[in-house]
Amino acid sequence: MEPEELDVPFAWPGVGLAPWRDLAPPDAIELKLIERLVARDERAFNELVRAYERRVFALVLRMLGDRAEAEDLAQEVFVQVFKAIGTFRGDSKLSTWIYRIAVNLCKNRSKYLRVRHAGEQDELEAVAERVPLGEARHANVGQLSRPDEMLGGKQVEQIVQRAILAVEPEFRECLVLRDVEEMSYEDIGEITGLPPGTVKSRIHRARAMLREIVERELGEKVG
């Protein structure tokens, strides 16, 4: 199956946020904000954090699966943004640049956590309990075209969340950016440094990994 055939956004538990592009300020306001950040205006930095902290935290939590780690890393994202704002040349949207920093920090942290053999992903399991993955959207497992599109109760919710975290990080980042953040292939390419074709391929592969892991955990086919 080609990537385009699988390219249908789906509901993720605990997200409930509008796409990133809807949060970005108008160009003129963004340019003024950047000027103030470059001038080390503390109030501008606070405005930036207020505008983007929820979105950055949601992304980092999806990538790492641990609330404490995500809180620490989300703060580090904004520290790095403030330190590096003078290098921002406007070749991309400010939001895209922030995402690039967040994704790169997540990659580094994921490597560290892998070495440390980080344990259970309790936070994402708790999220799955609070918000059903397929809420009001899907009927049963037999009707699914993708493993993330299922009702199955809390146990299945937790299996899917663990499966997302088990997807290899370089594939997971494209999956999360596309299916959670609803970003275009072009924006994902700017964030990851990958050409659009590779982005599509990685999303396709990530969804296949997700299906394989979920089916192995459930002991049955899901589509």
N, CA, C and O of each residue as an XYZ file, in Angstrom:
892
protein
N       0.843     -1.198      0.000
C       0.000      0.000      0.000
C       0.880      1.250      0.000
O       1.857      1.336      0.744
N       0.525      2.200     -0.832
C       1.323      3.413     -0.941
C       1.071      4.324      0.250
O      -0.002      4.254      0.850
N       2.047      5.197      0.620
C       1.855      6.100      1.754
C       0.604      6.944      1.660
O      -0.063      7.185      2.666
N       0.273      7.405      0.433
C      -0.873      8.295      0.288
C      -2.171      7.610      0.713
O      -3.096      8.271      1.186
N      -2.244      6.255      0.542
C      -3.461      5.541      0.880
C      -3.675      5.485      2.387
O      -4.793      5.269      2.856
N      -2.601      5.679      3.137
C      -2.685      5.642      4.590
C      -2.760      7.032      5.199
O      -2.867      7.175      6.416
N      -2.704      8.039      4.370
C      -2.544      9.398      4.886
C      -3.871      9.985      5.317
O      -4.392     10.897      4.675
N      -4.419      9.467      6.398
C      -5.679      9.956      6.948
C      -5.451     10.301      8.409
O      -5.121      9.413      9.195
N      -5.616     11.575      8.807
C      -5.401     11.949     10.211
C      -6.285     11.131     11.135
O      -7.386     10.736     10.754
N      -5.810     10.874     12.346
C      -6.605     10.119     13.291
C      -6.553     10.770     14.655
O      -5.692     11.610     14.920
N      -7.482     10.379     15.530
C      -7.575     10.973     16.863
C      -6.552     10.350     17.791
O      -6.460      9.127     17.895
N      -5.779     11.195     18.469
C      -4.812     10.737     19.465
C      -5.309     11.136     20.831
O      -5.790     12.256     21.006
N      -5.205     10.240     21.816
C      -5.675     10.578     23.148
C      -4.861     11.692     23.780
O      -3.635     11.719     23.681
N      -5.570     12.620     24.438
C      -4.888     13.632     25.222
C      -4.333     14.793     24.443
O      -3.689     15.665     25.026
N      -4.560     14.839     23.125
C      -4.018     15.955     22.347
C      -4.999     17.109     22.385
O      -4.787     18.079     23.111
N      -6.088     17.014     21.599
C      -7.144     18.000     21.688
C      -6.710     19.415     21.389
O      -7.311     20.362     21.896
N      -5.665     19.586     20.566
C      -5.195     20.922     20.244
C      -5.392     21.194     18.762
O      -5.389     20.275     17.942
N      -5.565     22.483     18.425
C      -5.647     22.846     17.019
C      -4.287     22.656     16.380
O      -3.273     22.687     17.077
N      -4.237     22.456     15.044
C      -2.943     22.341     14.383
C      -2.047     23.533     14.686
O      -2.524     24.645     14.913
N      -0.753     23.284     14.687
C       0.241     24.322     15.003
C       0.053     25.572     14.156
O       0.178     26.693     14.648
N      -0.246     25.369     12.879
C      -0.302     26.528     11.984
C      -1.335     27.559     12.444
O      -1.197     28.746     12.147
N      -2.369     27.114     13.167
C      -3.400     28.031     13.637
C      -2.922     28.874     14.819
O      -3.547     29.879     15.159
N      -1.806     28.465     15.450
C      -1.304     29.184     16.602
C      -0.272     30.239     16.231
O       0.007     31.142     17.020
N       0.288     30.132     15.049
C       1.338     31.053     14.647
C       0.766     32.460     14.464
O      -0.312     32.616     13.890
N       1.483     33.495     14.950
C       1.006     34.869     14.788
C       1.150     35.329     13.345
O       1.914     34.736     12.583
N       0.421     36.384     12.954
C       0.600     36.950     11.617
C       2.056     37.347     11.382
O       2.791     37.618     12.331
N       2.467     37.379     10.121
C       3.866     37.613      9.777
C       4.433     38.876     10.420
O       5.528     38.850     10.981
N       3.690     39.980     10.341
C       4.206     41.249     10.870
C       4.438     41.157     12.372
O       5.445     41.646     12.884
N       3.503     40.529     13.072
C       3.641     40.380     14.521
C       4.804     39.456     14.843
O       5.558     39.702     15.784
N       4.949     38.390     14.061
C       6.047     37.452     14.286
C       7.394     38.131     14.077
O       8.324     37.923     14.856
N       7.501     38.936     13.035
C       8.765     39.640     12.778
C       9.127     40.573     13.928
O      10.287     40.653     14.335
N       8.122     41.279     14.448
C       8.370     42.175     15.580
C       8.787     41.382     16.817
O       9.669     41.797     17.569
N       8.135     40.230     17.015
C       8.481     39.378     18.148
C       9.922     38.891     18.033
O      10.654     38.870     19.022
N      10.326     38.504     16.834
C      11.698     38.040     16.614
C      12.698     39.154     16.907
O      13.734     38.926     17.531
N      12.375     40.361     16.448
C      13.252     41.511     16.725
C      13.429     41.719     18.221
O      14.535     41.978     18.695
N      12.342     41.604     18.952
C      12.411     41.779     20.406
C      13.187     40.651     21.072
O      13.915     40.879     22.039
N      13.033     39.444     20.560
C      13.784     38.314     21.107
C      15.278     38.482     20.867
O      16.091     38.220     21.753
N      15.635     38.921     19.655
C      17.044     39.154     19.331
C      17.630     40.227     20.241
O      18.804     40.169     20.608
N      16.796     41.215     20.604
C      17.228     42.288     21.509
C      17.209     41.852     22.966
O      17.446     42.660     23.864
N      16.923     40.557     23.205
C      16.904     39.988     24.550
C      15.837     40.631     25.447
O      16.061     40.898     26.628
N      14.663     40.868     24.834
C      13.525     41.409     25.559
C      12.881     40.259     26.351
O      12.331     39.325     25.767
N      12.957     40.340     27.662
C      12.437     39.261     28.505
C      10.932     39.088     28.343
O      10.425     37.967     28.387
N      10.218     40.197     28.156
C       8.774     40.096     27.972
C       8.430     39.368     26.670
O       7.447     38.629     26.604
N       9.245     39.581     25.640
C       9.025     38.883     24.375
C       9.216     37.377     24.559
O       8.478     36.570     23.996
N      10.208     37.022     25.348
C      10.447     35.609     25.623
C       9.255     35.001     26.353
O       8.839     33.886     26.040
N       8.706     35.721     27.320
C       7.538     35.226     28.053
C       6.337     35.062     27.127
O       5.569     34.109     27.259
N       6.179     36.002     26.182
C       5.097     35.896     25.206
C       5.270     34.663     24.332
O       4.303     33.961     24.035
N       6.497     34.406     23.925
C       6.793     33.243     23.096
C       6.439     31.951     23.833
O       5.818     31.049     23.270
N       6.838     31.883     25.077
C       6.551     30.694     25.878
C       5.050     30.497     26.024
O       4.547     29.387     25.851
N       4.333     31.570     26.340
C       2.879     31.457     26.505
C       2.208     30.999     25.213
O       1.244     30.235     25.250
N       2.708     31.456     24.085
C       2.094     31.131     22.798
C       2.319     29.674     22.396
O       1.448     29.064     21.776
N       3.472     29.115     22.741
C       3.854     27.823     22.178
C       4.114     26.713     23.193
O       4.388     25.583     22.790
N       4.037     26.993     24.493
C       4.449     25.987     25.474
C       3.577     24.735     25.445
O       4.098     23.626     25.565
N       2.269     24.887     25.288
C       1.390     23.708     25.268
C       1.690     22.821     24.075
O       1.732     21.597     24.193
N       1.899     23.447     22.925
C       2.173     22.666     21.728
C       3.529     21.963     21.818
O       3.652     20.792     21.460
N       4.523     22.671     22.288
C       5.848     22.059     22.429
C       5.793     20.908     23.428
O       6.355     19.841     23.182
N       5.114     21.125     24.555
C       5.018     20.064     25.557
C       4.301     18.838     24.996
O       4.726     17.708     25.237
N       3.208     19.056     24.243
C       2.465     17.934     23.671
C       3.355     17.116     22.736
O       3.329     15.886     22.768
N       4.135     17.796     21.911
C       5.033     17.101     20.993
C       6.085     16.302     21.762
O       6.311     15.127     21.475
N       6.721     16.942     22.732
C       7.791     16.298     23.480
C       7.251     15.101     24.266
O       7.914     14.067     24.353
N       6.060     15.234     24.834
C       5.467     14.126     25.568
C       5.192     12.954     24.641
O       5.428     11.803     25.009
N       4.697     13.233     23.445
C       4.447     12.159     22.480
C       5.746     11.467     22.071
O       5.766     10.258     21.838
N       6.801     12.220     21.986
C       8.074     11.651     21.561
C       8.760     10.856     22.665
O       9.413      9.850     22.389
N       8.616     11.304     23.925
C       9.350     10.680     25.029
C       8.487      9.760     25.891
O       8.979      8.763     26.420
N       7.198     10.091     26.036
C       6.306      9.244     26.792
C       6.446      9.324     28.291
O       5.939      8.455     29.002
N       7.118     10.342     28.793
C       7.327     10.483     30.232
C       7.111     11.945     30.597
O       7.791     12.826     30.072
N       6.157     12.205     31.506
C       5.806     13.594     31.811
C       6.963     14.374     32.407
O       7.211     15.511     32.006
N       7.681     13.781     33.363
C       8.776     14.501     34.008
C       9.856     14.853     32.988
O      10.361     15.976     32.972
N      10.203     13.891     32.144
C      11.202     14.149     31.097
C      10.703     15.225     30.133
O      11.453     16.108     29.719
N       9.414     15.125     29.786
C       8.847     16.079     28.831
C       8.834     17.493     29.400
O       9.110     18.453     28.680
N       8.518     17.630     30.676
C       8.504     18.959     31.296
C       9.894     19.579     31.284
O      10.055     20.756     30.961
N      10.892     18.783     31.635
C      12.270     19.284     31.636
C      12.722     19.665     30.227
O      13.332     20.713     30.016
N      12.409     18.794     29.271
C      12.889     19.037     27.908
C      12.156     20.203     27.259
O      12.757     20.958     26.495
N      10.865     20.361     27.550
C      10.121     21.491     26.989
C      10.723     22.811     27.458
O      10.818     23.763     26.684
N      11.126     22.867     28.712
C      11.789     24.069     29.212
C      13.113     24.293     28.484
O      13.462     25.422     28.140
N      13.842     23.205     28.256
C      15.126     23.311     27.560
C      14.945     23.811     26.126
O      15.792     24.536     25.604
N      13.832     23.419     25.493
C      13.550     23.900     24.138
C      13.550     25.421     24.105
O      14.179     26.024     23.235
N      12.850     26.044     25.046
C      12.745     27.506     25.047
C      14.055     28.178     25.465
O      14.365     29.283     25.019
N      14.809     27.511     26.313
C      16.135     28.035     26.642
C      16.996     28.081     25.384
O      17.677     29.072     25.121
N      16.956     26.994     24.609
C      17.746     26.935     23.379
C      17.244     27.930     22.335
O      18.035     28.526     21.604
N      15.917     28.105     22.272
C      15.347     29.096     21.355
C      15.881     30.479     21.688
O      16.310     31.215     20.799
N      15.856     30.833     22.969
C      16.309     32.160     23.394
C      17.804     32.340     23.112
O      18.233     33.409     22.680
N      18.588     31.296     23.358
C      20.027     31.380     23.122
C      20.357     31.509     21.631
O      21.281     32.228     21.249
N      19.596     30.811     20.807
C      19.947     30.715     19.387
C      19.154     31.644     18.481
O      19.340     31.612     17.264
N      18.267     32.477     19.043
C      17.384     33.295     18.206
C      18.160     34.204     17.256
O      17.670     34.548     16.181
N      19.346     34.583     17.648
C      20.152     35.431     16.769
C      20.583     34.739     15.492
O      20.970     35.400     14.529
N      20.519     33.401     15.471
C      20.904     32.643     14.272
C      19.713     32.399     13.351
O      19.880     31.893     12.241
N      18.501     32.759     13.811
C      17.313     32.529     12.991
C      17.297     33.515     11.829
O      17.313     34.729     12.033
N      17.267     32.987     10.613
C      17.364     33.823      9.411
C      16.041     34.011      8.684
O      15.994     34.694      7.661
N      14.978     33.426      9.186
C      13.677     33.603      8.554
C      13.472     32.757      7.321
O      12.563     33.026      6.536
N      14.310     31.722      7.127
C      14.137     30.839      5.974
C      12.912     29.943      6.129
O      12.411     29.390      5.150
N      12.437     29.803      7.355
C      11.228     29.044      7.641
C      10.407     29.834      8.648
O      10.841     30.875      9.141
N       9.212     29.325      8.946
C       8.394     29.966      9.973
C       9.076     29.800     11.331
O       9.804     28.835     11.561
N       8.832     30.743     12.210
C       9.395     30.641     13.550
C       8.926     29.355     14.229
O       9.710     28.685     14.901
N       7.662     29.013     14.054
C       7.128     27.792     14.667
C       7.860     26.557     14.155
O       8.154     25.642     14.924
N       8.149     26.531     12.872
C       8.875     25.393     12.303
C      10.270     25.295     12.889
O      10.753     24.199     13.174
N      10.914     26.424     13.068
C      12.258     26.462     13.655
C      12.222     25.961     15.104
O      13.103     25.211     15.523
N      11.214     26.372     15.858
C      11.063     25.908     17.235
C      10.875     24.389     17.259
O      11.465     23.687     18.081
N      10.046     23.902     16.344
C       9.832     22.452     16.261
C      11.133     21.725     15.956
O      11.399     20.656     16.507
N      11.938     22.304     15.080
C      13.208     21.656     14.723
C      14.088     21.501     15.952
O      14.713     20.460     16.150
N      14.135     22.533     16.771
C      14.910     22.463     18.015
C      14.322     21.398     18.933
O      15.058     20.604     19.519
N      12.996     21.381     19.058
C      12.343     20.408     19.933
C      12.613     18.974     19.479
O      12.928     18.107     20.295
N      12.490     18.734     18.187
C      12.698     17.380     17.657
C      14.140     16.939     17.858
O      14.390     15.797     18.242
N      15.088     17.827     17.604
C      16.495     17.473     17.779
C      16.817     17.162     19.241
O      17.552     16.218     19.529
N      16.269     17.949     20.156
C      16.482     17.670     21.574
C      15.831     16.344     21.970
O      16.381     15.593     22.776
N      14.671     16.064     21.405
C      14.015     14.784     21.682
C      14.855     13.613     21.190
O      14.970     12.593     21.869
N      15.438     13.766     20.016
C      16.294     12.696     19.485
C      17.435     12.400     20.448
O      17.695     11.243     20.779
N      18.108     13.444     20.890
C      19.237     13.265     21.797
C      18.791     12.648     23.124
O      19.457     11.768     23.669
N      17.656     13.125     23.630
C      17.173     12.596     24.899
C      16.726     11.148     24.763
O      16.942     10.346     25.672
N      16.102     10.805     23.633
C      15.663      9.432     23.408
C      16.846      8.473     23.398
O      16.764      7.369     23.935
N      17.939      8.899     22.786
C      19.136      8.059     22.765
C      19.631      7.814     24.179
O      19.996      6.695     24.540
N      19.638      8.875     24.976
C      20.084      8.746     26.361
C      19.172      7.806     27.146
O      19.645      6.954     27.898
N      17.855      7.970     26.963
C      16.905      7.145     27.698
C      16.976      5.689     27.260
O      16.765      4.785     28.068
N      17.269      5.461     25.996
C      17.420      4.091     25.509
C      18.593      3.410     26.196
O      18.504      2.260     26.627
N      19.687      4.144     26.286
C      20.871      3.587     26.936
C      20.560      3.259     28.392
O      21.017      2.252     28.933
N      19.787      4.118     29.001
C      19.431      3.957     30.403
C      18.304      2.943     30.607
O      17.940      2.613     31.736
N      17.759      2.455     29.483
C      16.645      1.497     29.534
C      15.484      2.051     30.346
O      15.055      1.451     31.332
N      14.990      3.183     29.925
C      13.872      3.807     30.632
C      12.715      2.826     30.724
O      12.473      2.045     29.804
N      11.998      2.875     31.854
C      10.989      1.864     32.159
C       9.626      2.131     31.577
O       9.495      2.560     30.431
N       8.614      1.876     32.375
C       7.237      1.924     31.911
C       6.810      3.336     31.559
O       7.283      4.310     32.145
N       5.896      3.434     30.580
C       5.383      4.735     30.134
C       4.045      5.004     30.826
O       2.993      5.026     30.188
N       4.110      5.209     32.157
C       2.884      5.347     32.943
C       2.054      6.549     32.532
O       0.825      6.494     32.552
N       2.725      7.647     32.155
C       1.974      8.861     31.840
C       1.071      8.672     30.636
O      -0.090      9.081     30.655
N       1.597      8.055     29.593
C       0.773      7.879     28.404
C      -0.334      6.867     28.653
O      -1.401      6.960     28.047
N      -0.099      5.909     29.527
C      -1.173      4.995     29.876
C      -2.275      5.756     30.620
O      -3.460      5.502     30.400
N      -1.894      6.682     31.491
C      -2.879      7.489     32.217
C      -3.669      8.357     31.250
O      -4.878      8.522     31.411
N      -2.996      8.915     30.242
C      -3.685      9.712     29.222
C      -4.689      8.856     28.486
O      -5.814      9.285     28.231
N      -4.283      7.638     28.143
C      -5.169      6.738     27.413
C      -6.416      6.414     28.225
O      -7.496      6.236     27.662
N      -6.270      6.335     29.550
C      -7.428      6.067     30.393
C      -8.388      7.249     30.423
O      -9.600      7.064     30.532
N      -7.848      8.464     30.326
C      -8.693      9.668     30.425
C      -9.441      9.958     29.136
O     -10.591     10.396     29.170
N      -8.799      9.718     27.996
C      -9.410     10.070     26.716
C      -9.352      8.879     25.774
O      -8.258      8.500     25.356
N     -10.488      8.266     25.420
C     -10.474      7.119     24.526
C      -9.848      7.458     23.194
O     -10.114      8.515     22.622
N      -8.999      6.544     22.693
C      -8.271      6.779     21.448
C      -9.197      6.947     20.256
O      -8.998      7.838     19.430
N     -10.206      6.096     20.163
C     -11.072      6.143     18.991
C     -12.404      6.790     19.284
O     -13.393      6.482     18.619
N     -12.461      7.672     20.253
C     -13.712      8.232     20.750
C     -14.617      8.717     19.626
O     -14.275      9.611     18.852
N     -15.813      8.075     19.572
C     -16.875      8.489     18.642
C     -16.478      8.391     17.184
O     -17.063      9.060     16.332
N     -15.453      7.534     16.877
C     -15.019      7.519     15.486
C     -15.031      6.126     14.868
O     -15.227      6.002     13.659
N     -14.825      5.058     15.672
C     -14.617      3.757     15.081
C     -15.482      2.694     15.749
O     -15.787      2.785     16.938
N     -15.868      1.702     14.984
C     -16.815      0.723     15.471
C     -16.153     -0.500     16.095
O     -16.448     -0.823     17.245
N     -15.271     -1.190     15.381
C     -14.623     -2.365     15.954
C     -13.319     -2.655     15.232
O     -13.035     -2.103     14.169
N     -12.528     -3.544     15.843
C     -11.198     -3.820     15.319
C     -11.258     -4.371     13.911
O     -10.409     -4.045     13.082
N     -12.242     -5.196     13.631
C     -12.317     -5.824     12.314
C     -12.503     -4.853     11.176
O     -12.212     -5.186     10.028
N     -12.982     -3.656     11.468
C     -13.232     -2.669     10.426
C     -12.056     -1.742     10.192
O     -12.132     -0.864      9.332
N     -10.973     -1.910     10.931
C      -9.900     -0.933     10.891
C      -9.026     -1.085      9.664
O      -8.762     -2.195      9.200
N      -8.573      0.071      9.138
C      -7.570      0.063      8.076
C      -6.196      0.349      8.634
O      -5.196      0.096      7.961
N      -6.114      0.886      9.883
C      -4.844      1.159     10.542
C      -4.958      0.801     12.007
O      -6.046      0.901     12.575
N      -3.855      0.379     12.648
C      -3.932     -0.101     14.026
C      -4.262      0.957     15.046
O      -4.693      0.641     16.155
N      -4.059      2.242     14.679
C      -4.368      3.295     15.630
C      -5.851      3.605     15.665
O      -6.308      4.335     16.545
N      -6.617      3.059     14.716
C      -8.035      3.365     14.614
C      -8.840      2.218     15.231
O      -9.371      1.366     14.519
N      -8.920      2.209     16.542
C      -9.641      1.123     17.189
C     -10.292      1.571     18.481
O      -9.808      2.480     19.156
N     -11.381      0.931     18.811
C     -12.025      1.157     20.117
C     -11.493      0.168     21.128
O     -10.816      0.920     21.831
N     -11.398     -0.737     21.519
C     -10.900     -1.840     22.296
C     -10.762     -1.618     23.768
O     -10.354     -2.553     24.458
N     -11.068     -0.449     24.325
C     -10.965     -0.247     25.757
C      -9.581      0.162     26.217
O      -8.662      0.375     25.426
N      -9.475      0.263     27.535
C      -8.247      0.799     28.125
C      -7.026     -0.042     27.786
O      -5.953      0.502     27.525
N      -7.177     -1.365     27.786
C      -6.021     -2.212     27.534
C      -5.458     -1.958     26.137
O      -4.244     -1.853     25.957
N      -6.349     -1.862     25.157
C      -5.901     -1.599     23.790
C      -5.318     -0.200     23.682
O      -4.327      0.012     22.983
N      -5.935      0.763     24.376
C      -5.403      2.126     24.376
C      -3.940      2.121     24.820
O      -3.088      2.765     24.208
N      -3.670      1.392     25.883
C      -2.322      1.361     26.435
C      -1.363      0.640     25.511
O      -0.202      1.030     25.384
N      -1.847     -0.419     24.862
C      -1.015     -1.142     23.905
C      -0.612     -0.230     22.756
O       0.545     -0.226     22.334
N      -1.576      0.547     22.249
C      -1.286      1.451     21.136
C      -0.280      2.514     21.559
O       0.640      2.831     20.804
N      -0.446      3.068     22.759
C       0.488      4.094     23.214
C       1.896      3.527     23.379
O       2.875      4.173     23.005
N       2.000      2.322     23.939
C       3.319      1.699     24.060
C       3.907      1.407     22.687
O       5.117      1.506     22.482
N       3.036      1.045     21.753
C       3.492      0.749     20.397
C       4.064      1.995     19.721
O       5.079      1.925     19.028
N       3.401      3.134     19.930
C       3.898      4.391     19.365
C       5.313      4.667     19.860
O       6.188      5.064     19.091
N       5.521      4.450     21.155
C       6.836      4.705     21.744
C       7.870      3.669     21.314
O       9.072      3.922     21.386
N       7.404      2.503     20.867
C       8.317      1.458     20.414
C       8.761      1.674     18.969
O       9.734      1.068     18.520
N       8.054      2.530     18.244
C       8.468      2.850     16.875
C       9.816      3.568     16.927
O      10.031      4.430     17.780
N      10.708      3.218     16.030
C      12.040      3.819     16.036
C      11.927      5.343     15.952
O      11.124      5.862     15.177
N      12.737      6.071     16.756
C      12.579      7.533     16.883
C      12.562      8.293     15.567
O      11.765      9.217     15.408
N      13.424      7.927     14.611
C      13.471      8.689     13.365
C      12.208      8.513     12.543
O      11.869      9.373     11.730
N      11.503      7.392     12.750
C      10.214      7.186     12.087
C       9.086      7.784     12.920
O       8.134      8.345     12.376
N       9.195      7.663     14.229
C       8.157      8.181     15.123
C       7.987      9.682     14.958
O       6.862     10.183     14.974
N       9.093     10.408     14.798
C       8.986     11.865     14.711
C       8.150     12.286     13.509
O       7.346     13.214     13.607
N       8.331     11.615     12.384
C       7.539     11.950     11.193
C       6.078     11.595     11.401
O       5.186     12.337     10.990
N       5.833     10.452     12.044
C       4.466     10.026     12.317
C       3.747     11.031     13.213
O       2.618     11.427     12.924
N       4.398     11.444     14.297
C       3.785     12.375     15.234
C       3.551     13.733     14.582
O       2.484     14.325     14.746
N       4.536     14.225     13.847
C       4.390     15.529     13.201
C       3.263     15.528     12.169
O       2.564     16.527     12.000
N       3.092     14.398     11.481
C       2.045     14.326     10.463
C       0.665     14.074     11.063
O      -0.290     14.786     10.753
N       0.562     13.053     11.927
C      -0.748     12.582     12.359
C      -1.247     13.228     13.643
O      -2.447     13.202     13.916
N      -0.353     13.804     14.434
C      -0.785     14.558     15.612
C      -0.828     16.045     15.292
O      -1.834     16.716     15.522
N       0.281     16.549     14.759
C       0.377     17.989     14.501
C      -0.223     18.388     13.157
O      -0.383     19.576     12.877
N      -0.556     17.401     12.325
C      -1.197     17.650     11.027
C      -0.364     18.578     10.144
O      -0.905     19.428      9.437
N       0.930     18.409     10.193
C       1.818     19.235      9.378
C       1.929     18.695      7.955
O       1.715     17.508      7.708
N       2.259     19.572      7.040
C       2.459     19.177      5.648
C       3.787     18.438      5.520
O       4.651     18.541      6.391
N       3.941     17.702      4.442
C       5.208     17.021      4.192
C       6.346     18.032      4.090
O       7.466     17.771      4.530
N       6.043     19.190      3.502
C       7.074     20.210      3.336
C       7.553     20.741      4.689
O       8.754     20.891      4.912
N       6.611     21.024      5.587
C       6.983     21.509      6.916
C       7.765     20.450      7.689
O       8.749     20.757      8.362
N       7.316     19.207      7.582
C       8.036     18.130      8.263
C       9.444     18.008      7.701
O      10.394     17.751      8.440
N       9.575     18.195      6.389
C      10.890     18.155      5.767
C      11.805     19.251      6.302
O      12.992     19.021      6.529
N      11.243     20.451      6.503
C      12.043     21.554      7.050
C      12.487     21.266      8.479
O      13.599     21.610      8.878
N      11.607     20.634      9.239
C      11.917     20.334     10.636
C      12.961     19.231     10.749
O      13.891     19.330     11.549
N      12.807     18.190      9.953
C      13.679     17.024     10.066
C      14.892     17.068      9.145
O      15.845     16.311      9.326
N      14.851     17.968      8.145
C      15.943     18.010      7.167
C      15.831     16.932      6.108
O      16.798     16.651      5.400
N      14.652     16.322      5.993
C      14.437     15.235      5.028
C      13.651     15.739      3.814
O      12.813     16.629      3.955
N      13.909     15.184      2.623
C      13.084     15.533      1.461
C      11.681     14.967      1.614
O      11.492     13.972      2.314
N      10.679     15.592      0.962
C       9.286     15.142      1.117
C       9.085     13.655      0.835
O       8.296     13.001      1.518
N       9.779     13.118     -0.152
C       9.637     11.701     -0.469
C      10.068     10.807      0.673
O       9.437      9.785      0.944
N      11.144     11.190      1.345
C      11.623     10.422      2.497
C      10.662     10.558      3.666
O      10.431      9.602      4.407
N      10.102     11.754      3.826
C       9.103     11.961      4.884
C       7.927     11.014      4.671
O       7.499     10.342      5.609
N       7.401     10.952      3.448
C       6.273     10.066      3.154
C       6.635      8.611      3.422
O       5.846      7.854      3.988
N       7.829      8.237      3.011
C       8.286      6.864      3.201
C       8.384      6.518      4.680
O       8.014      5.417      5.089
N       8.879      7.453      5.482
C       9.038      7.182      6.914
C       7.691      7.112      7.622
O       7.506      6.306      8.534
N       6.753      7.953      7.204
C       5.412      7.878      7.781
C       4.783      6.532      7.454
O       4.184      5.889      8.316
N       4.921      6.117      6.214
C       4.404      4.821      5.776
C       5.022      3.698      6.598
O       4.318      2.802      7.065
N       6.330      3.748      6.773
C       7.035      2.712      7.527
C       6.647      2.755      9.012
O       6.505      1.710      9.646
N       6.476      3.966      9.566
C       6.100      4.095     10.973
C       4.728      3.481     11.226
O       4.525      2.806     12.236
N       3.791      3.711     10.318
C       2.466      3.138     10.484
C       2.503      1.615     10.372
O       1.766      0.912     11.063
N       3.372      1.120      9.491
C       3.527     -0.335      9.375
C       4.123     -0.917     10.663
O       3.695     -1.973     11.129
N       5.120     -0.214     11.236
C       5.700     -0.650     12.506
C       4.632     -0.667     13.594
O       4.544     -1.609     14.382
N       3.825      0.386     13.622
C       2.776      0.495     14.628
C       1.816     -0.683     14.523
O       1.472     -1.312     15.524
N       1.391     -0.969     13.306
C       0.482     -2.095     13.083
C       1.112     -3.407     13.556
O       0.467     -4.199     14.244
N       2.352     -3.627     13.188
C       3.033     -4.879     13.540
C       3.128     -5.060     15.053
O       2.881     -6.147     15.576
N       3.490     -3.980     15.750
C       3.643     -4.051     17.207
C       2.298     -4.304     17.875
O       2.198     -5.135     18.778
N       1.257     -3.589     17.434
C      -0.067     -3.752     18.028
C      -0.596     -5.160     17.773
O      -1.149     -5.787     18.676
N      -0.431     -5.652     16.563
C      -0.912     -6.998     16.252
C      -0.190     -8.055     17.082
O      -0.798     -9.030     17.522
N       1.092     -7.859     17.290
C       1.857     -8.805     18.103
C       1.364     -8.795     19.552
O       1.249     -9.844     20.186
N       1.074     -7.584     20.067
C       0.593     -7.471     21.443
C      -0.815     -8.051     21.597
O      -1.118     -8.700     22.598
N      -1.668     -7.815     20.604
C      -3.047     -8.289     20.679
C      -3.175     -9.770     20.324
O      -4.118    -10.445     20.739
N      -2.199    -10.261     19.542
C      -2.274    -11.651     19.098
C      -3.283    -11.876     17.998
O      -3.784    -12.985     17.815
N      -3.588    -10.792     17.250
C      -4.544    -10.906     16.151
C      -4.339     -9.790     15.149
O      -3.747     -8.755     15.455
N      -4.844    -10.022     13.935
C      -4.768     -9.011     12.897
C      -5.786     -7.917     13.217
O      -6.800     -8.167     13.868
N      -5.493     -6.684     12.741
C      -6.382     -5.570     13.066
C      -6.910     -4.862     11.831
O      -7.374     -3.727     11.940
N      -6.861     -5.466     10.700
C      -7.380     -4.765      9.540
C      -7.630     -5.658      8.362
O      -8.071     -5.188      7.314
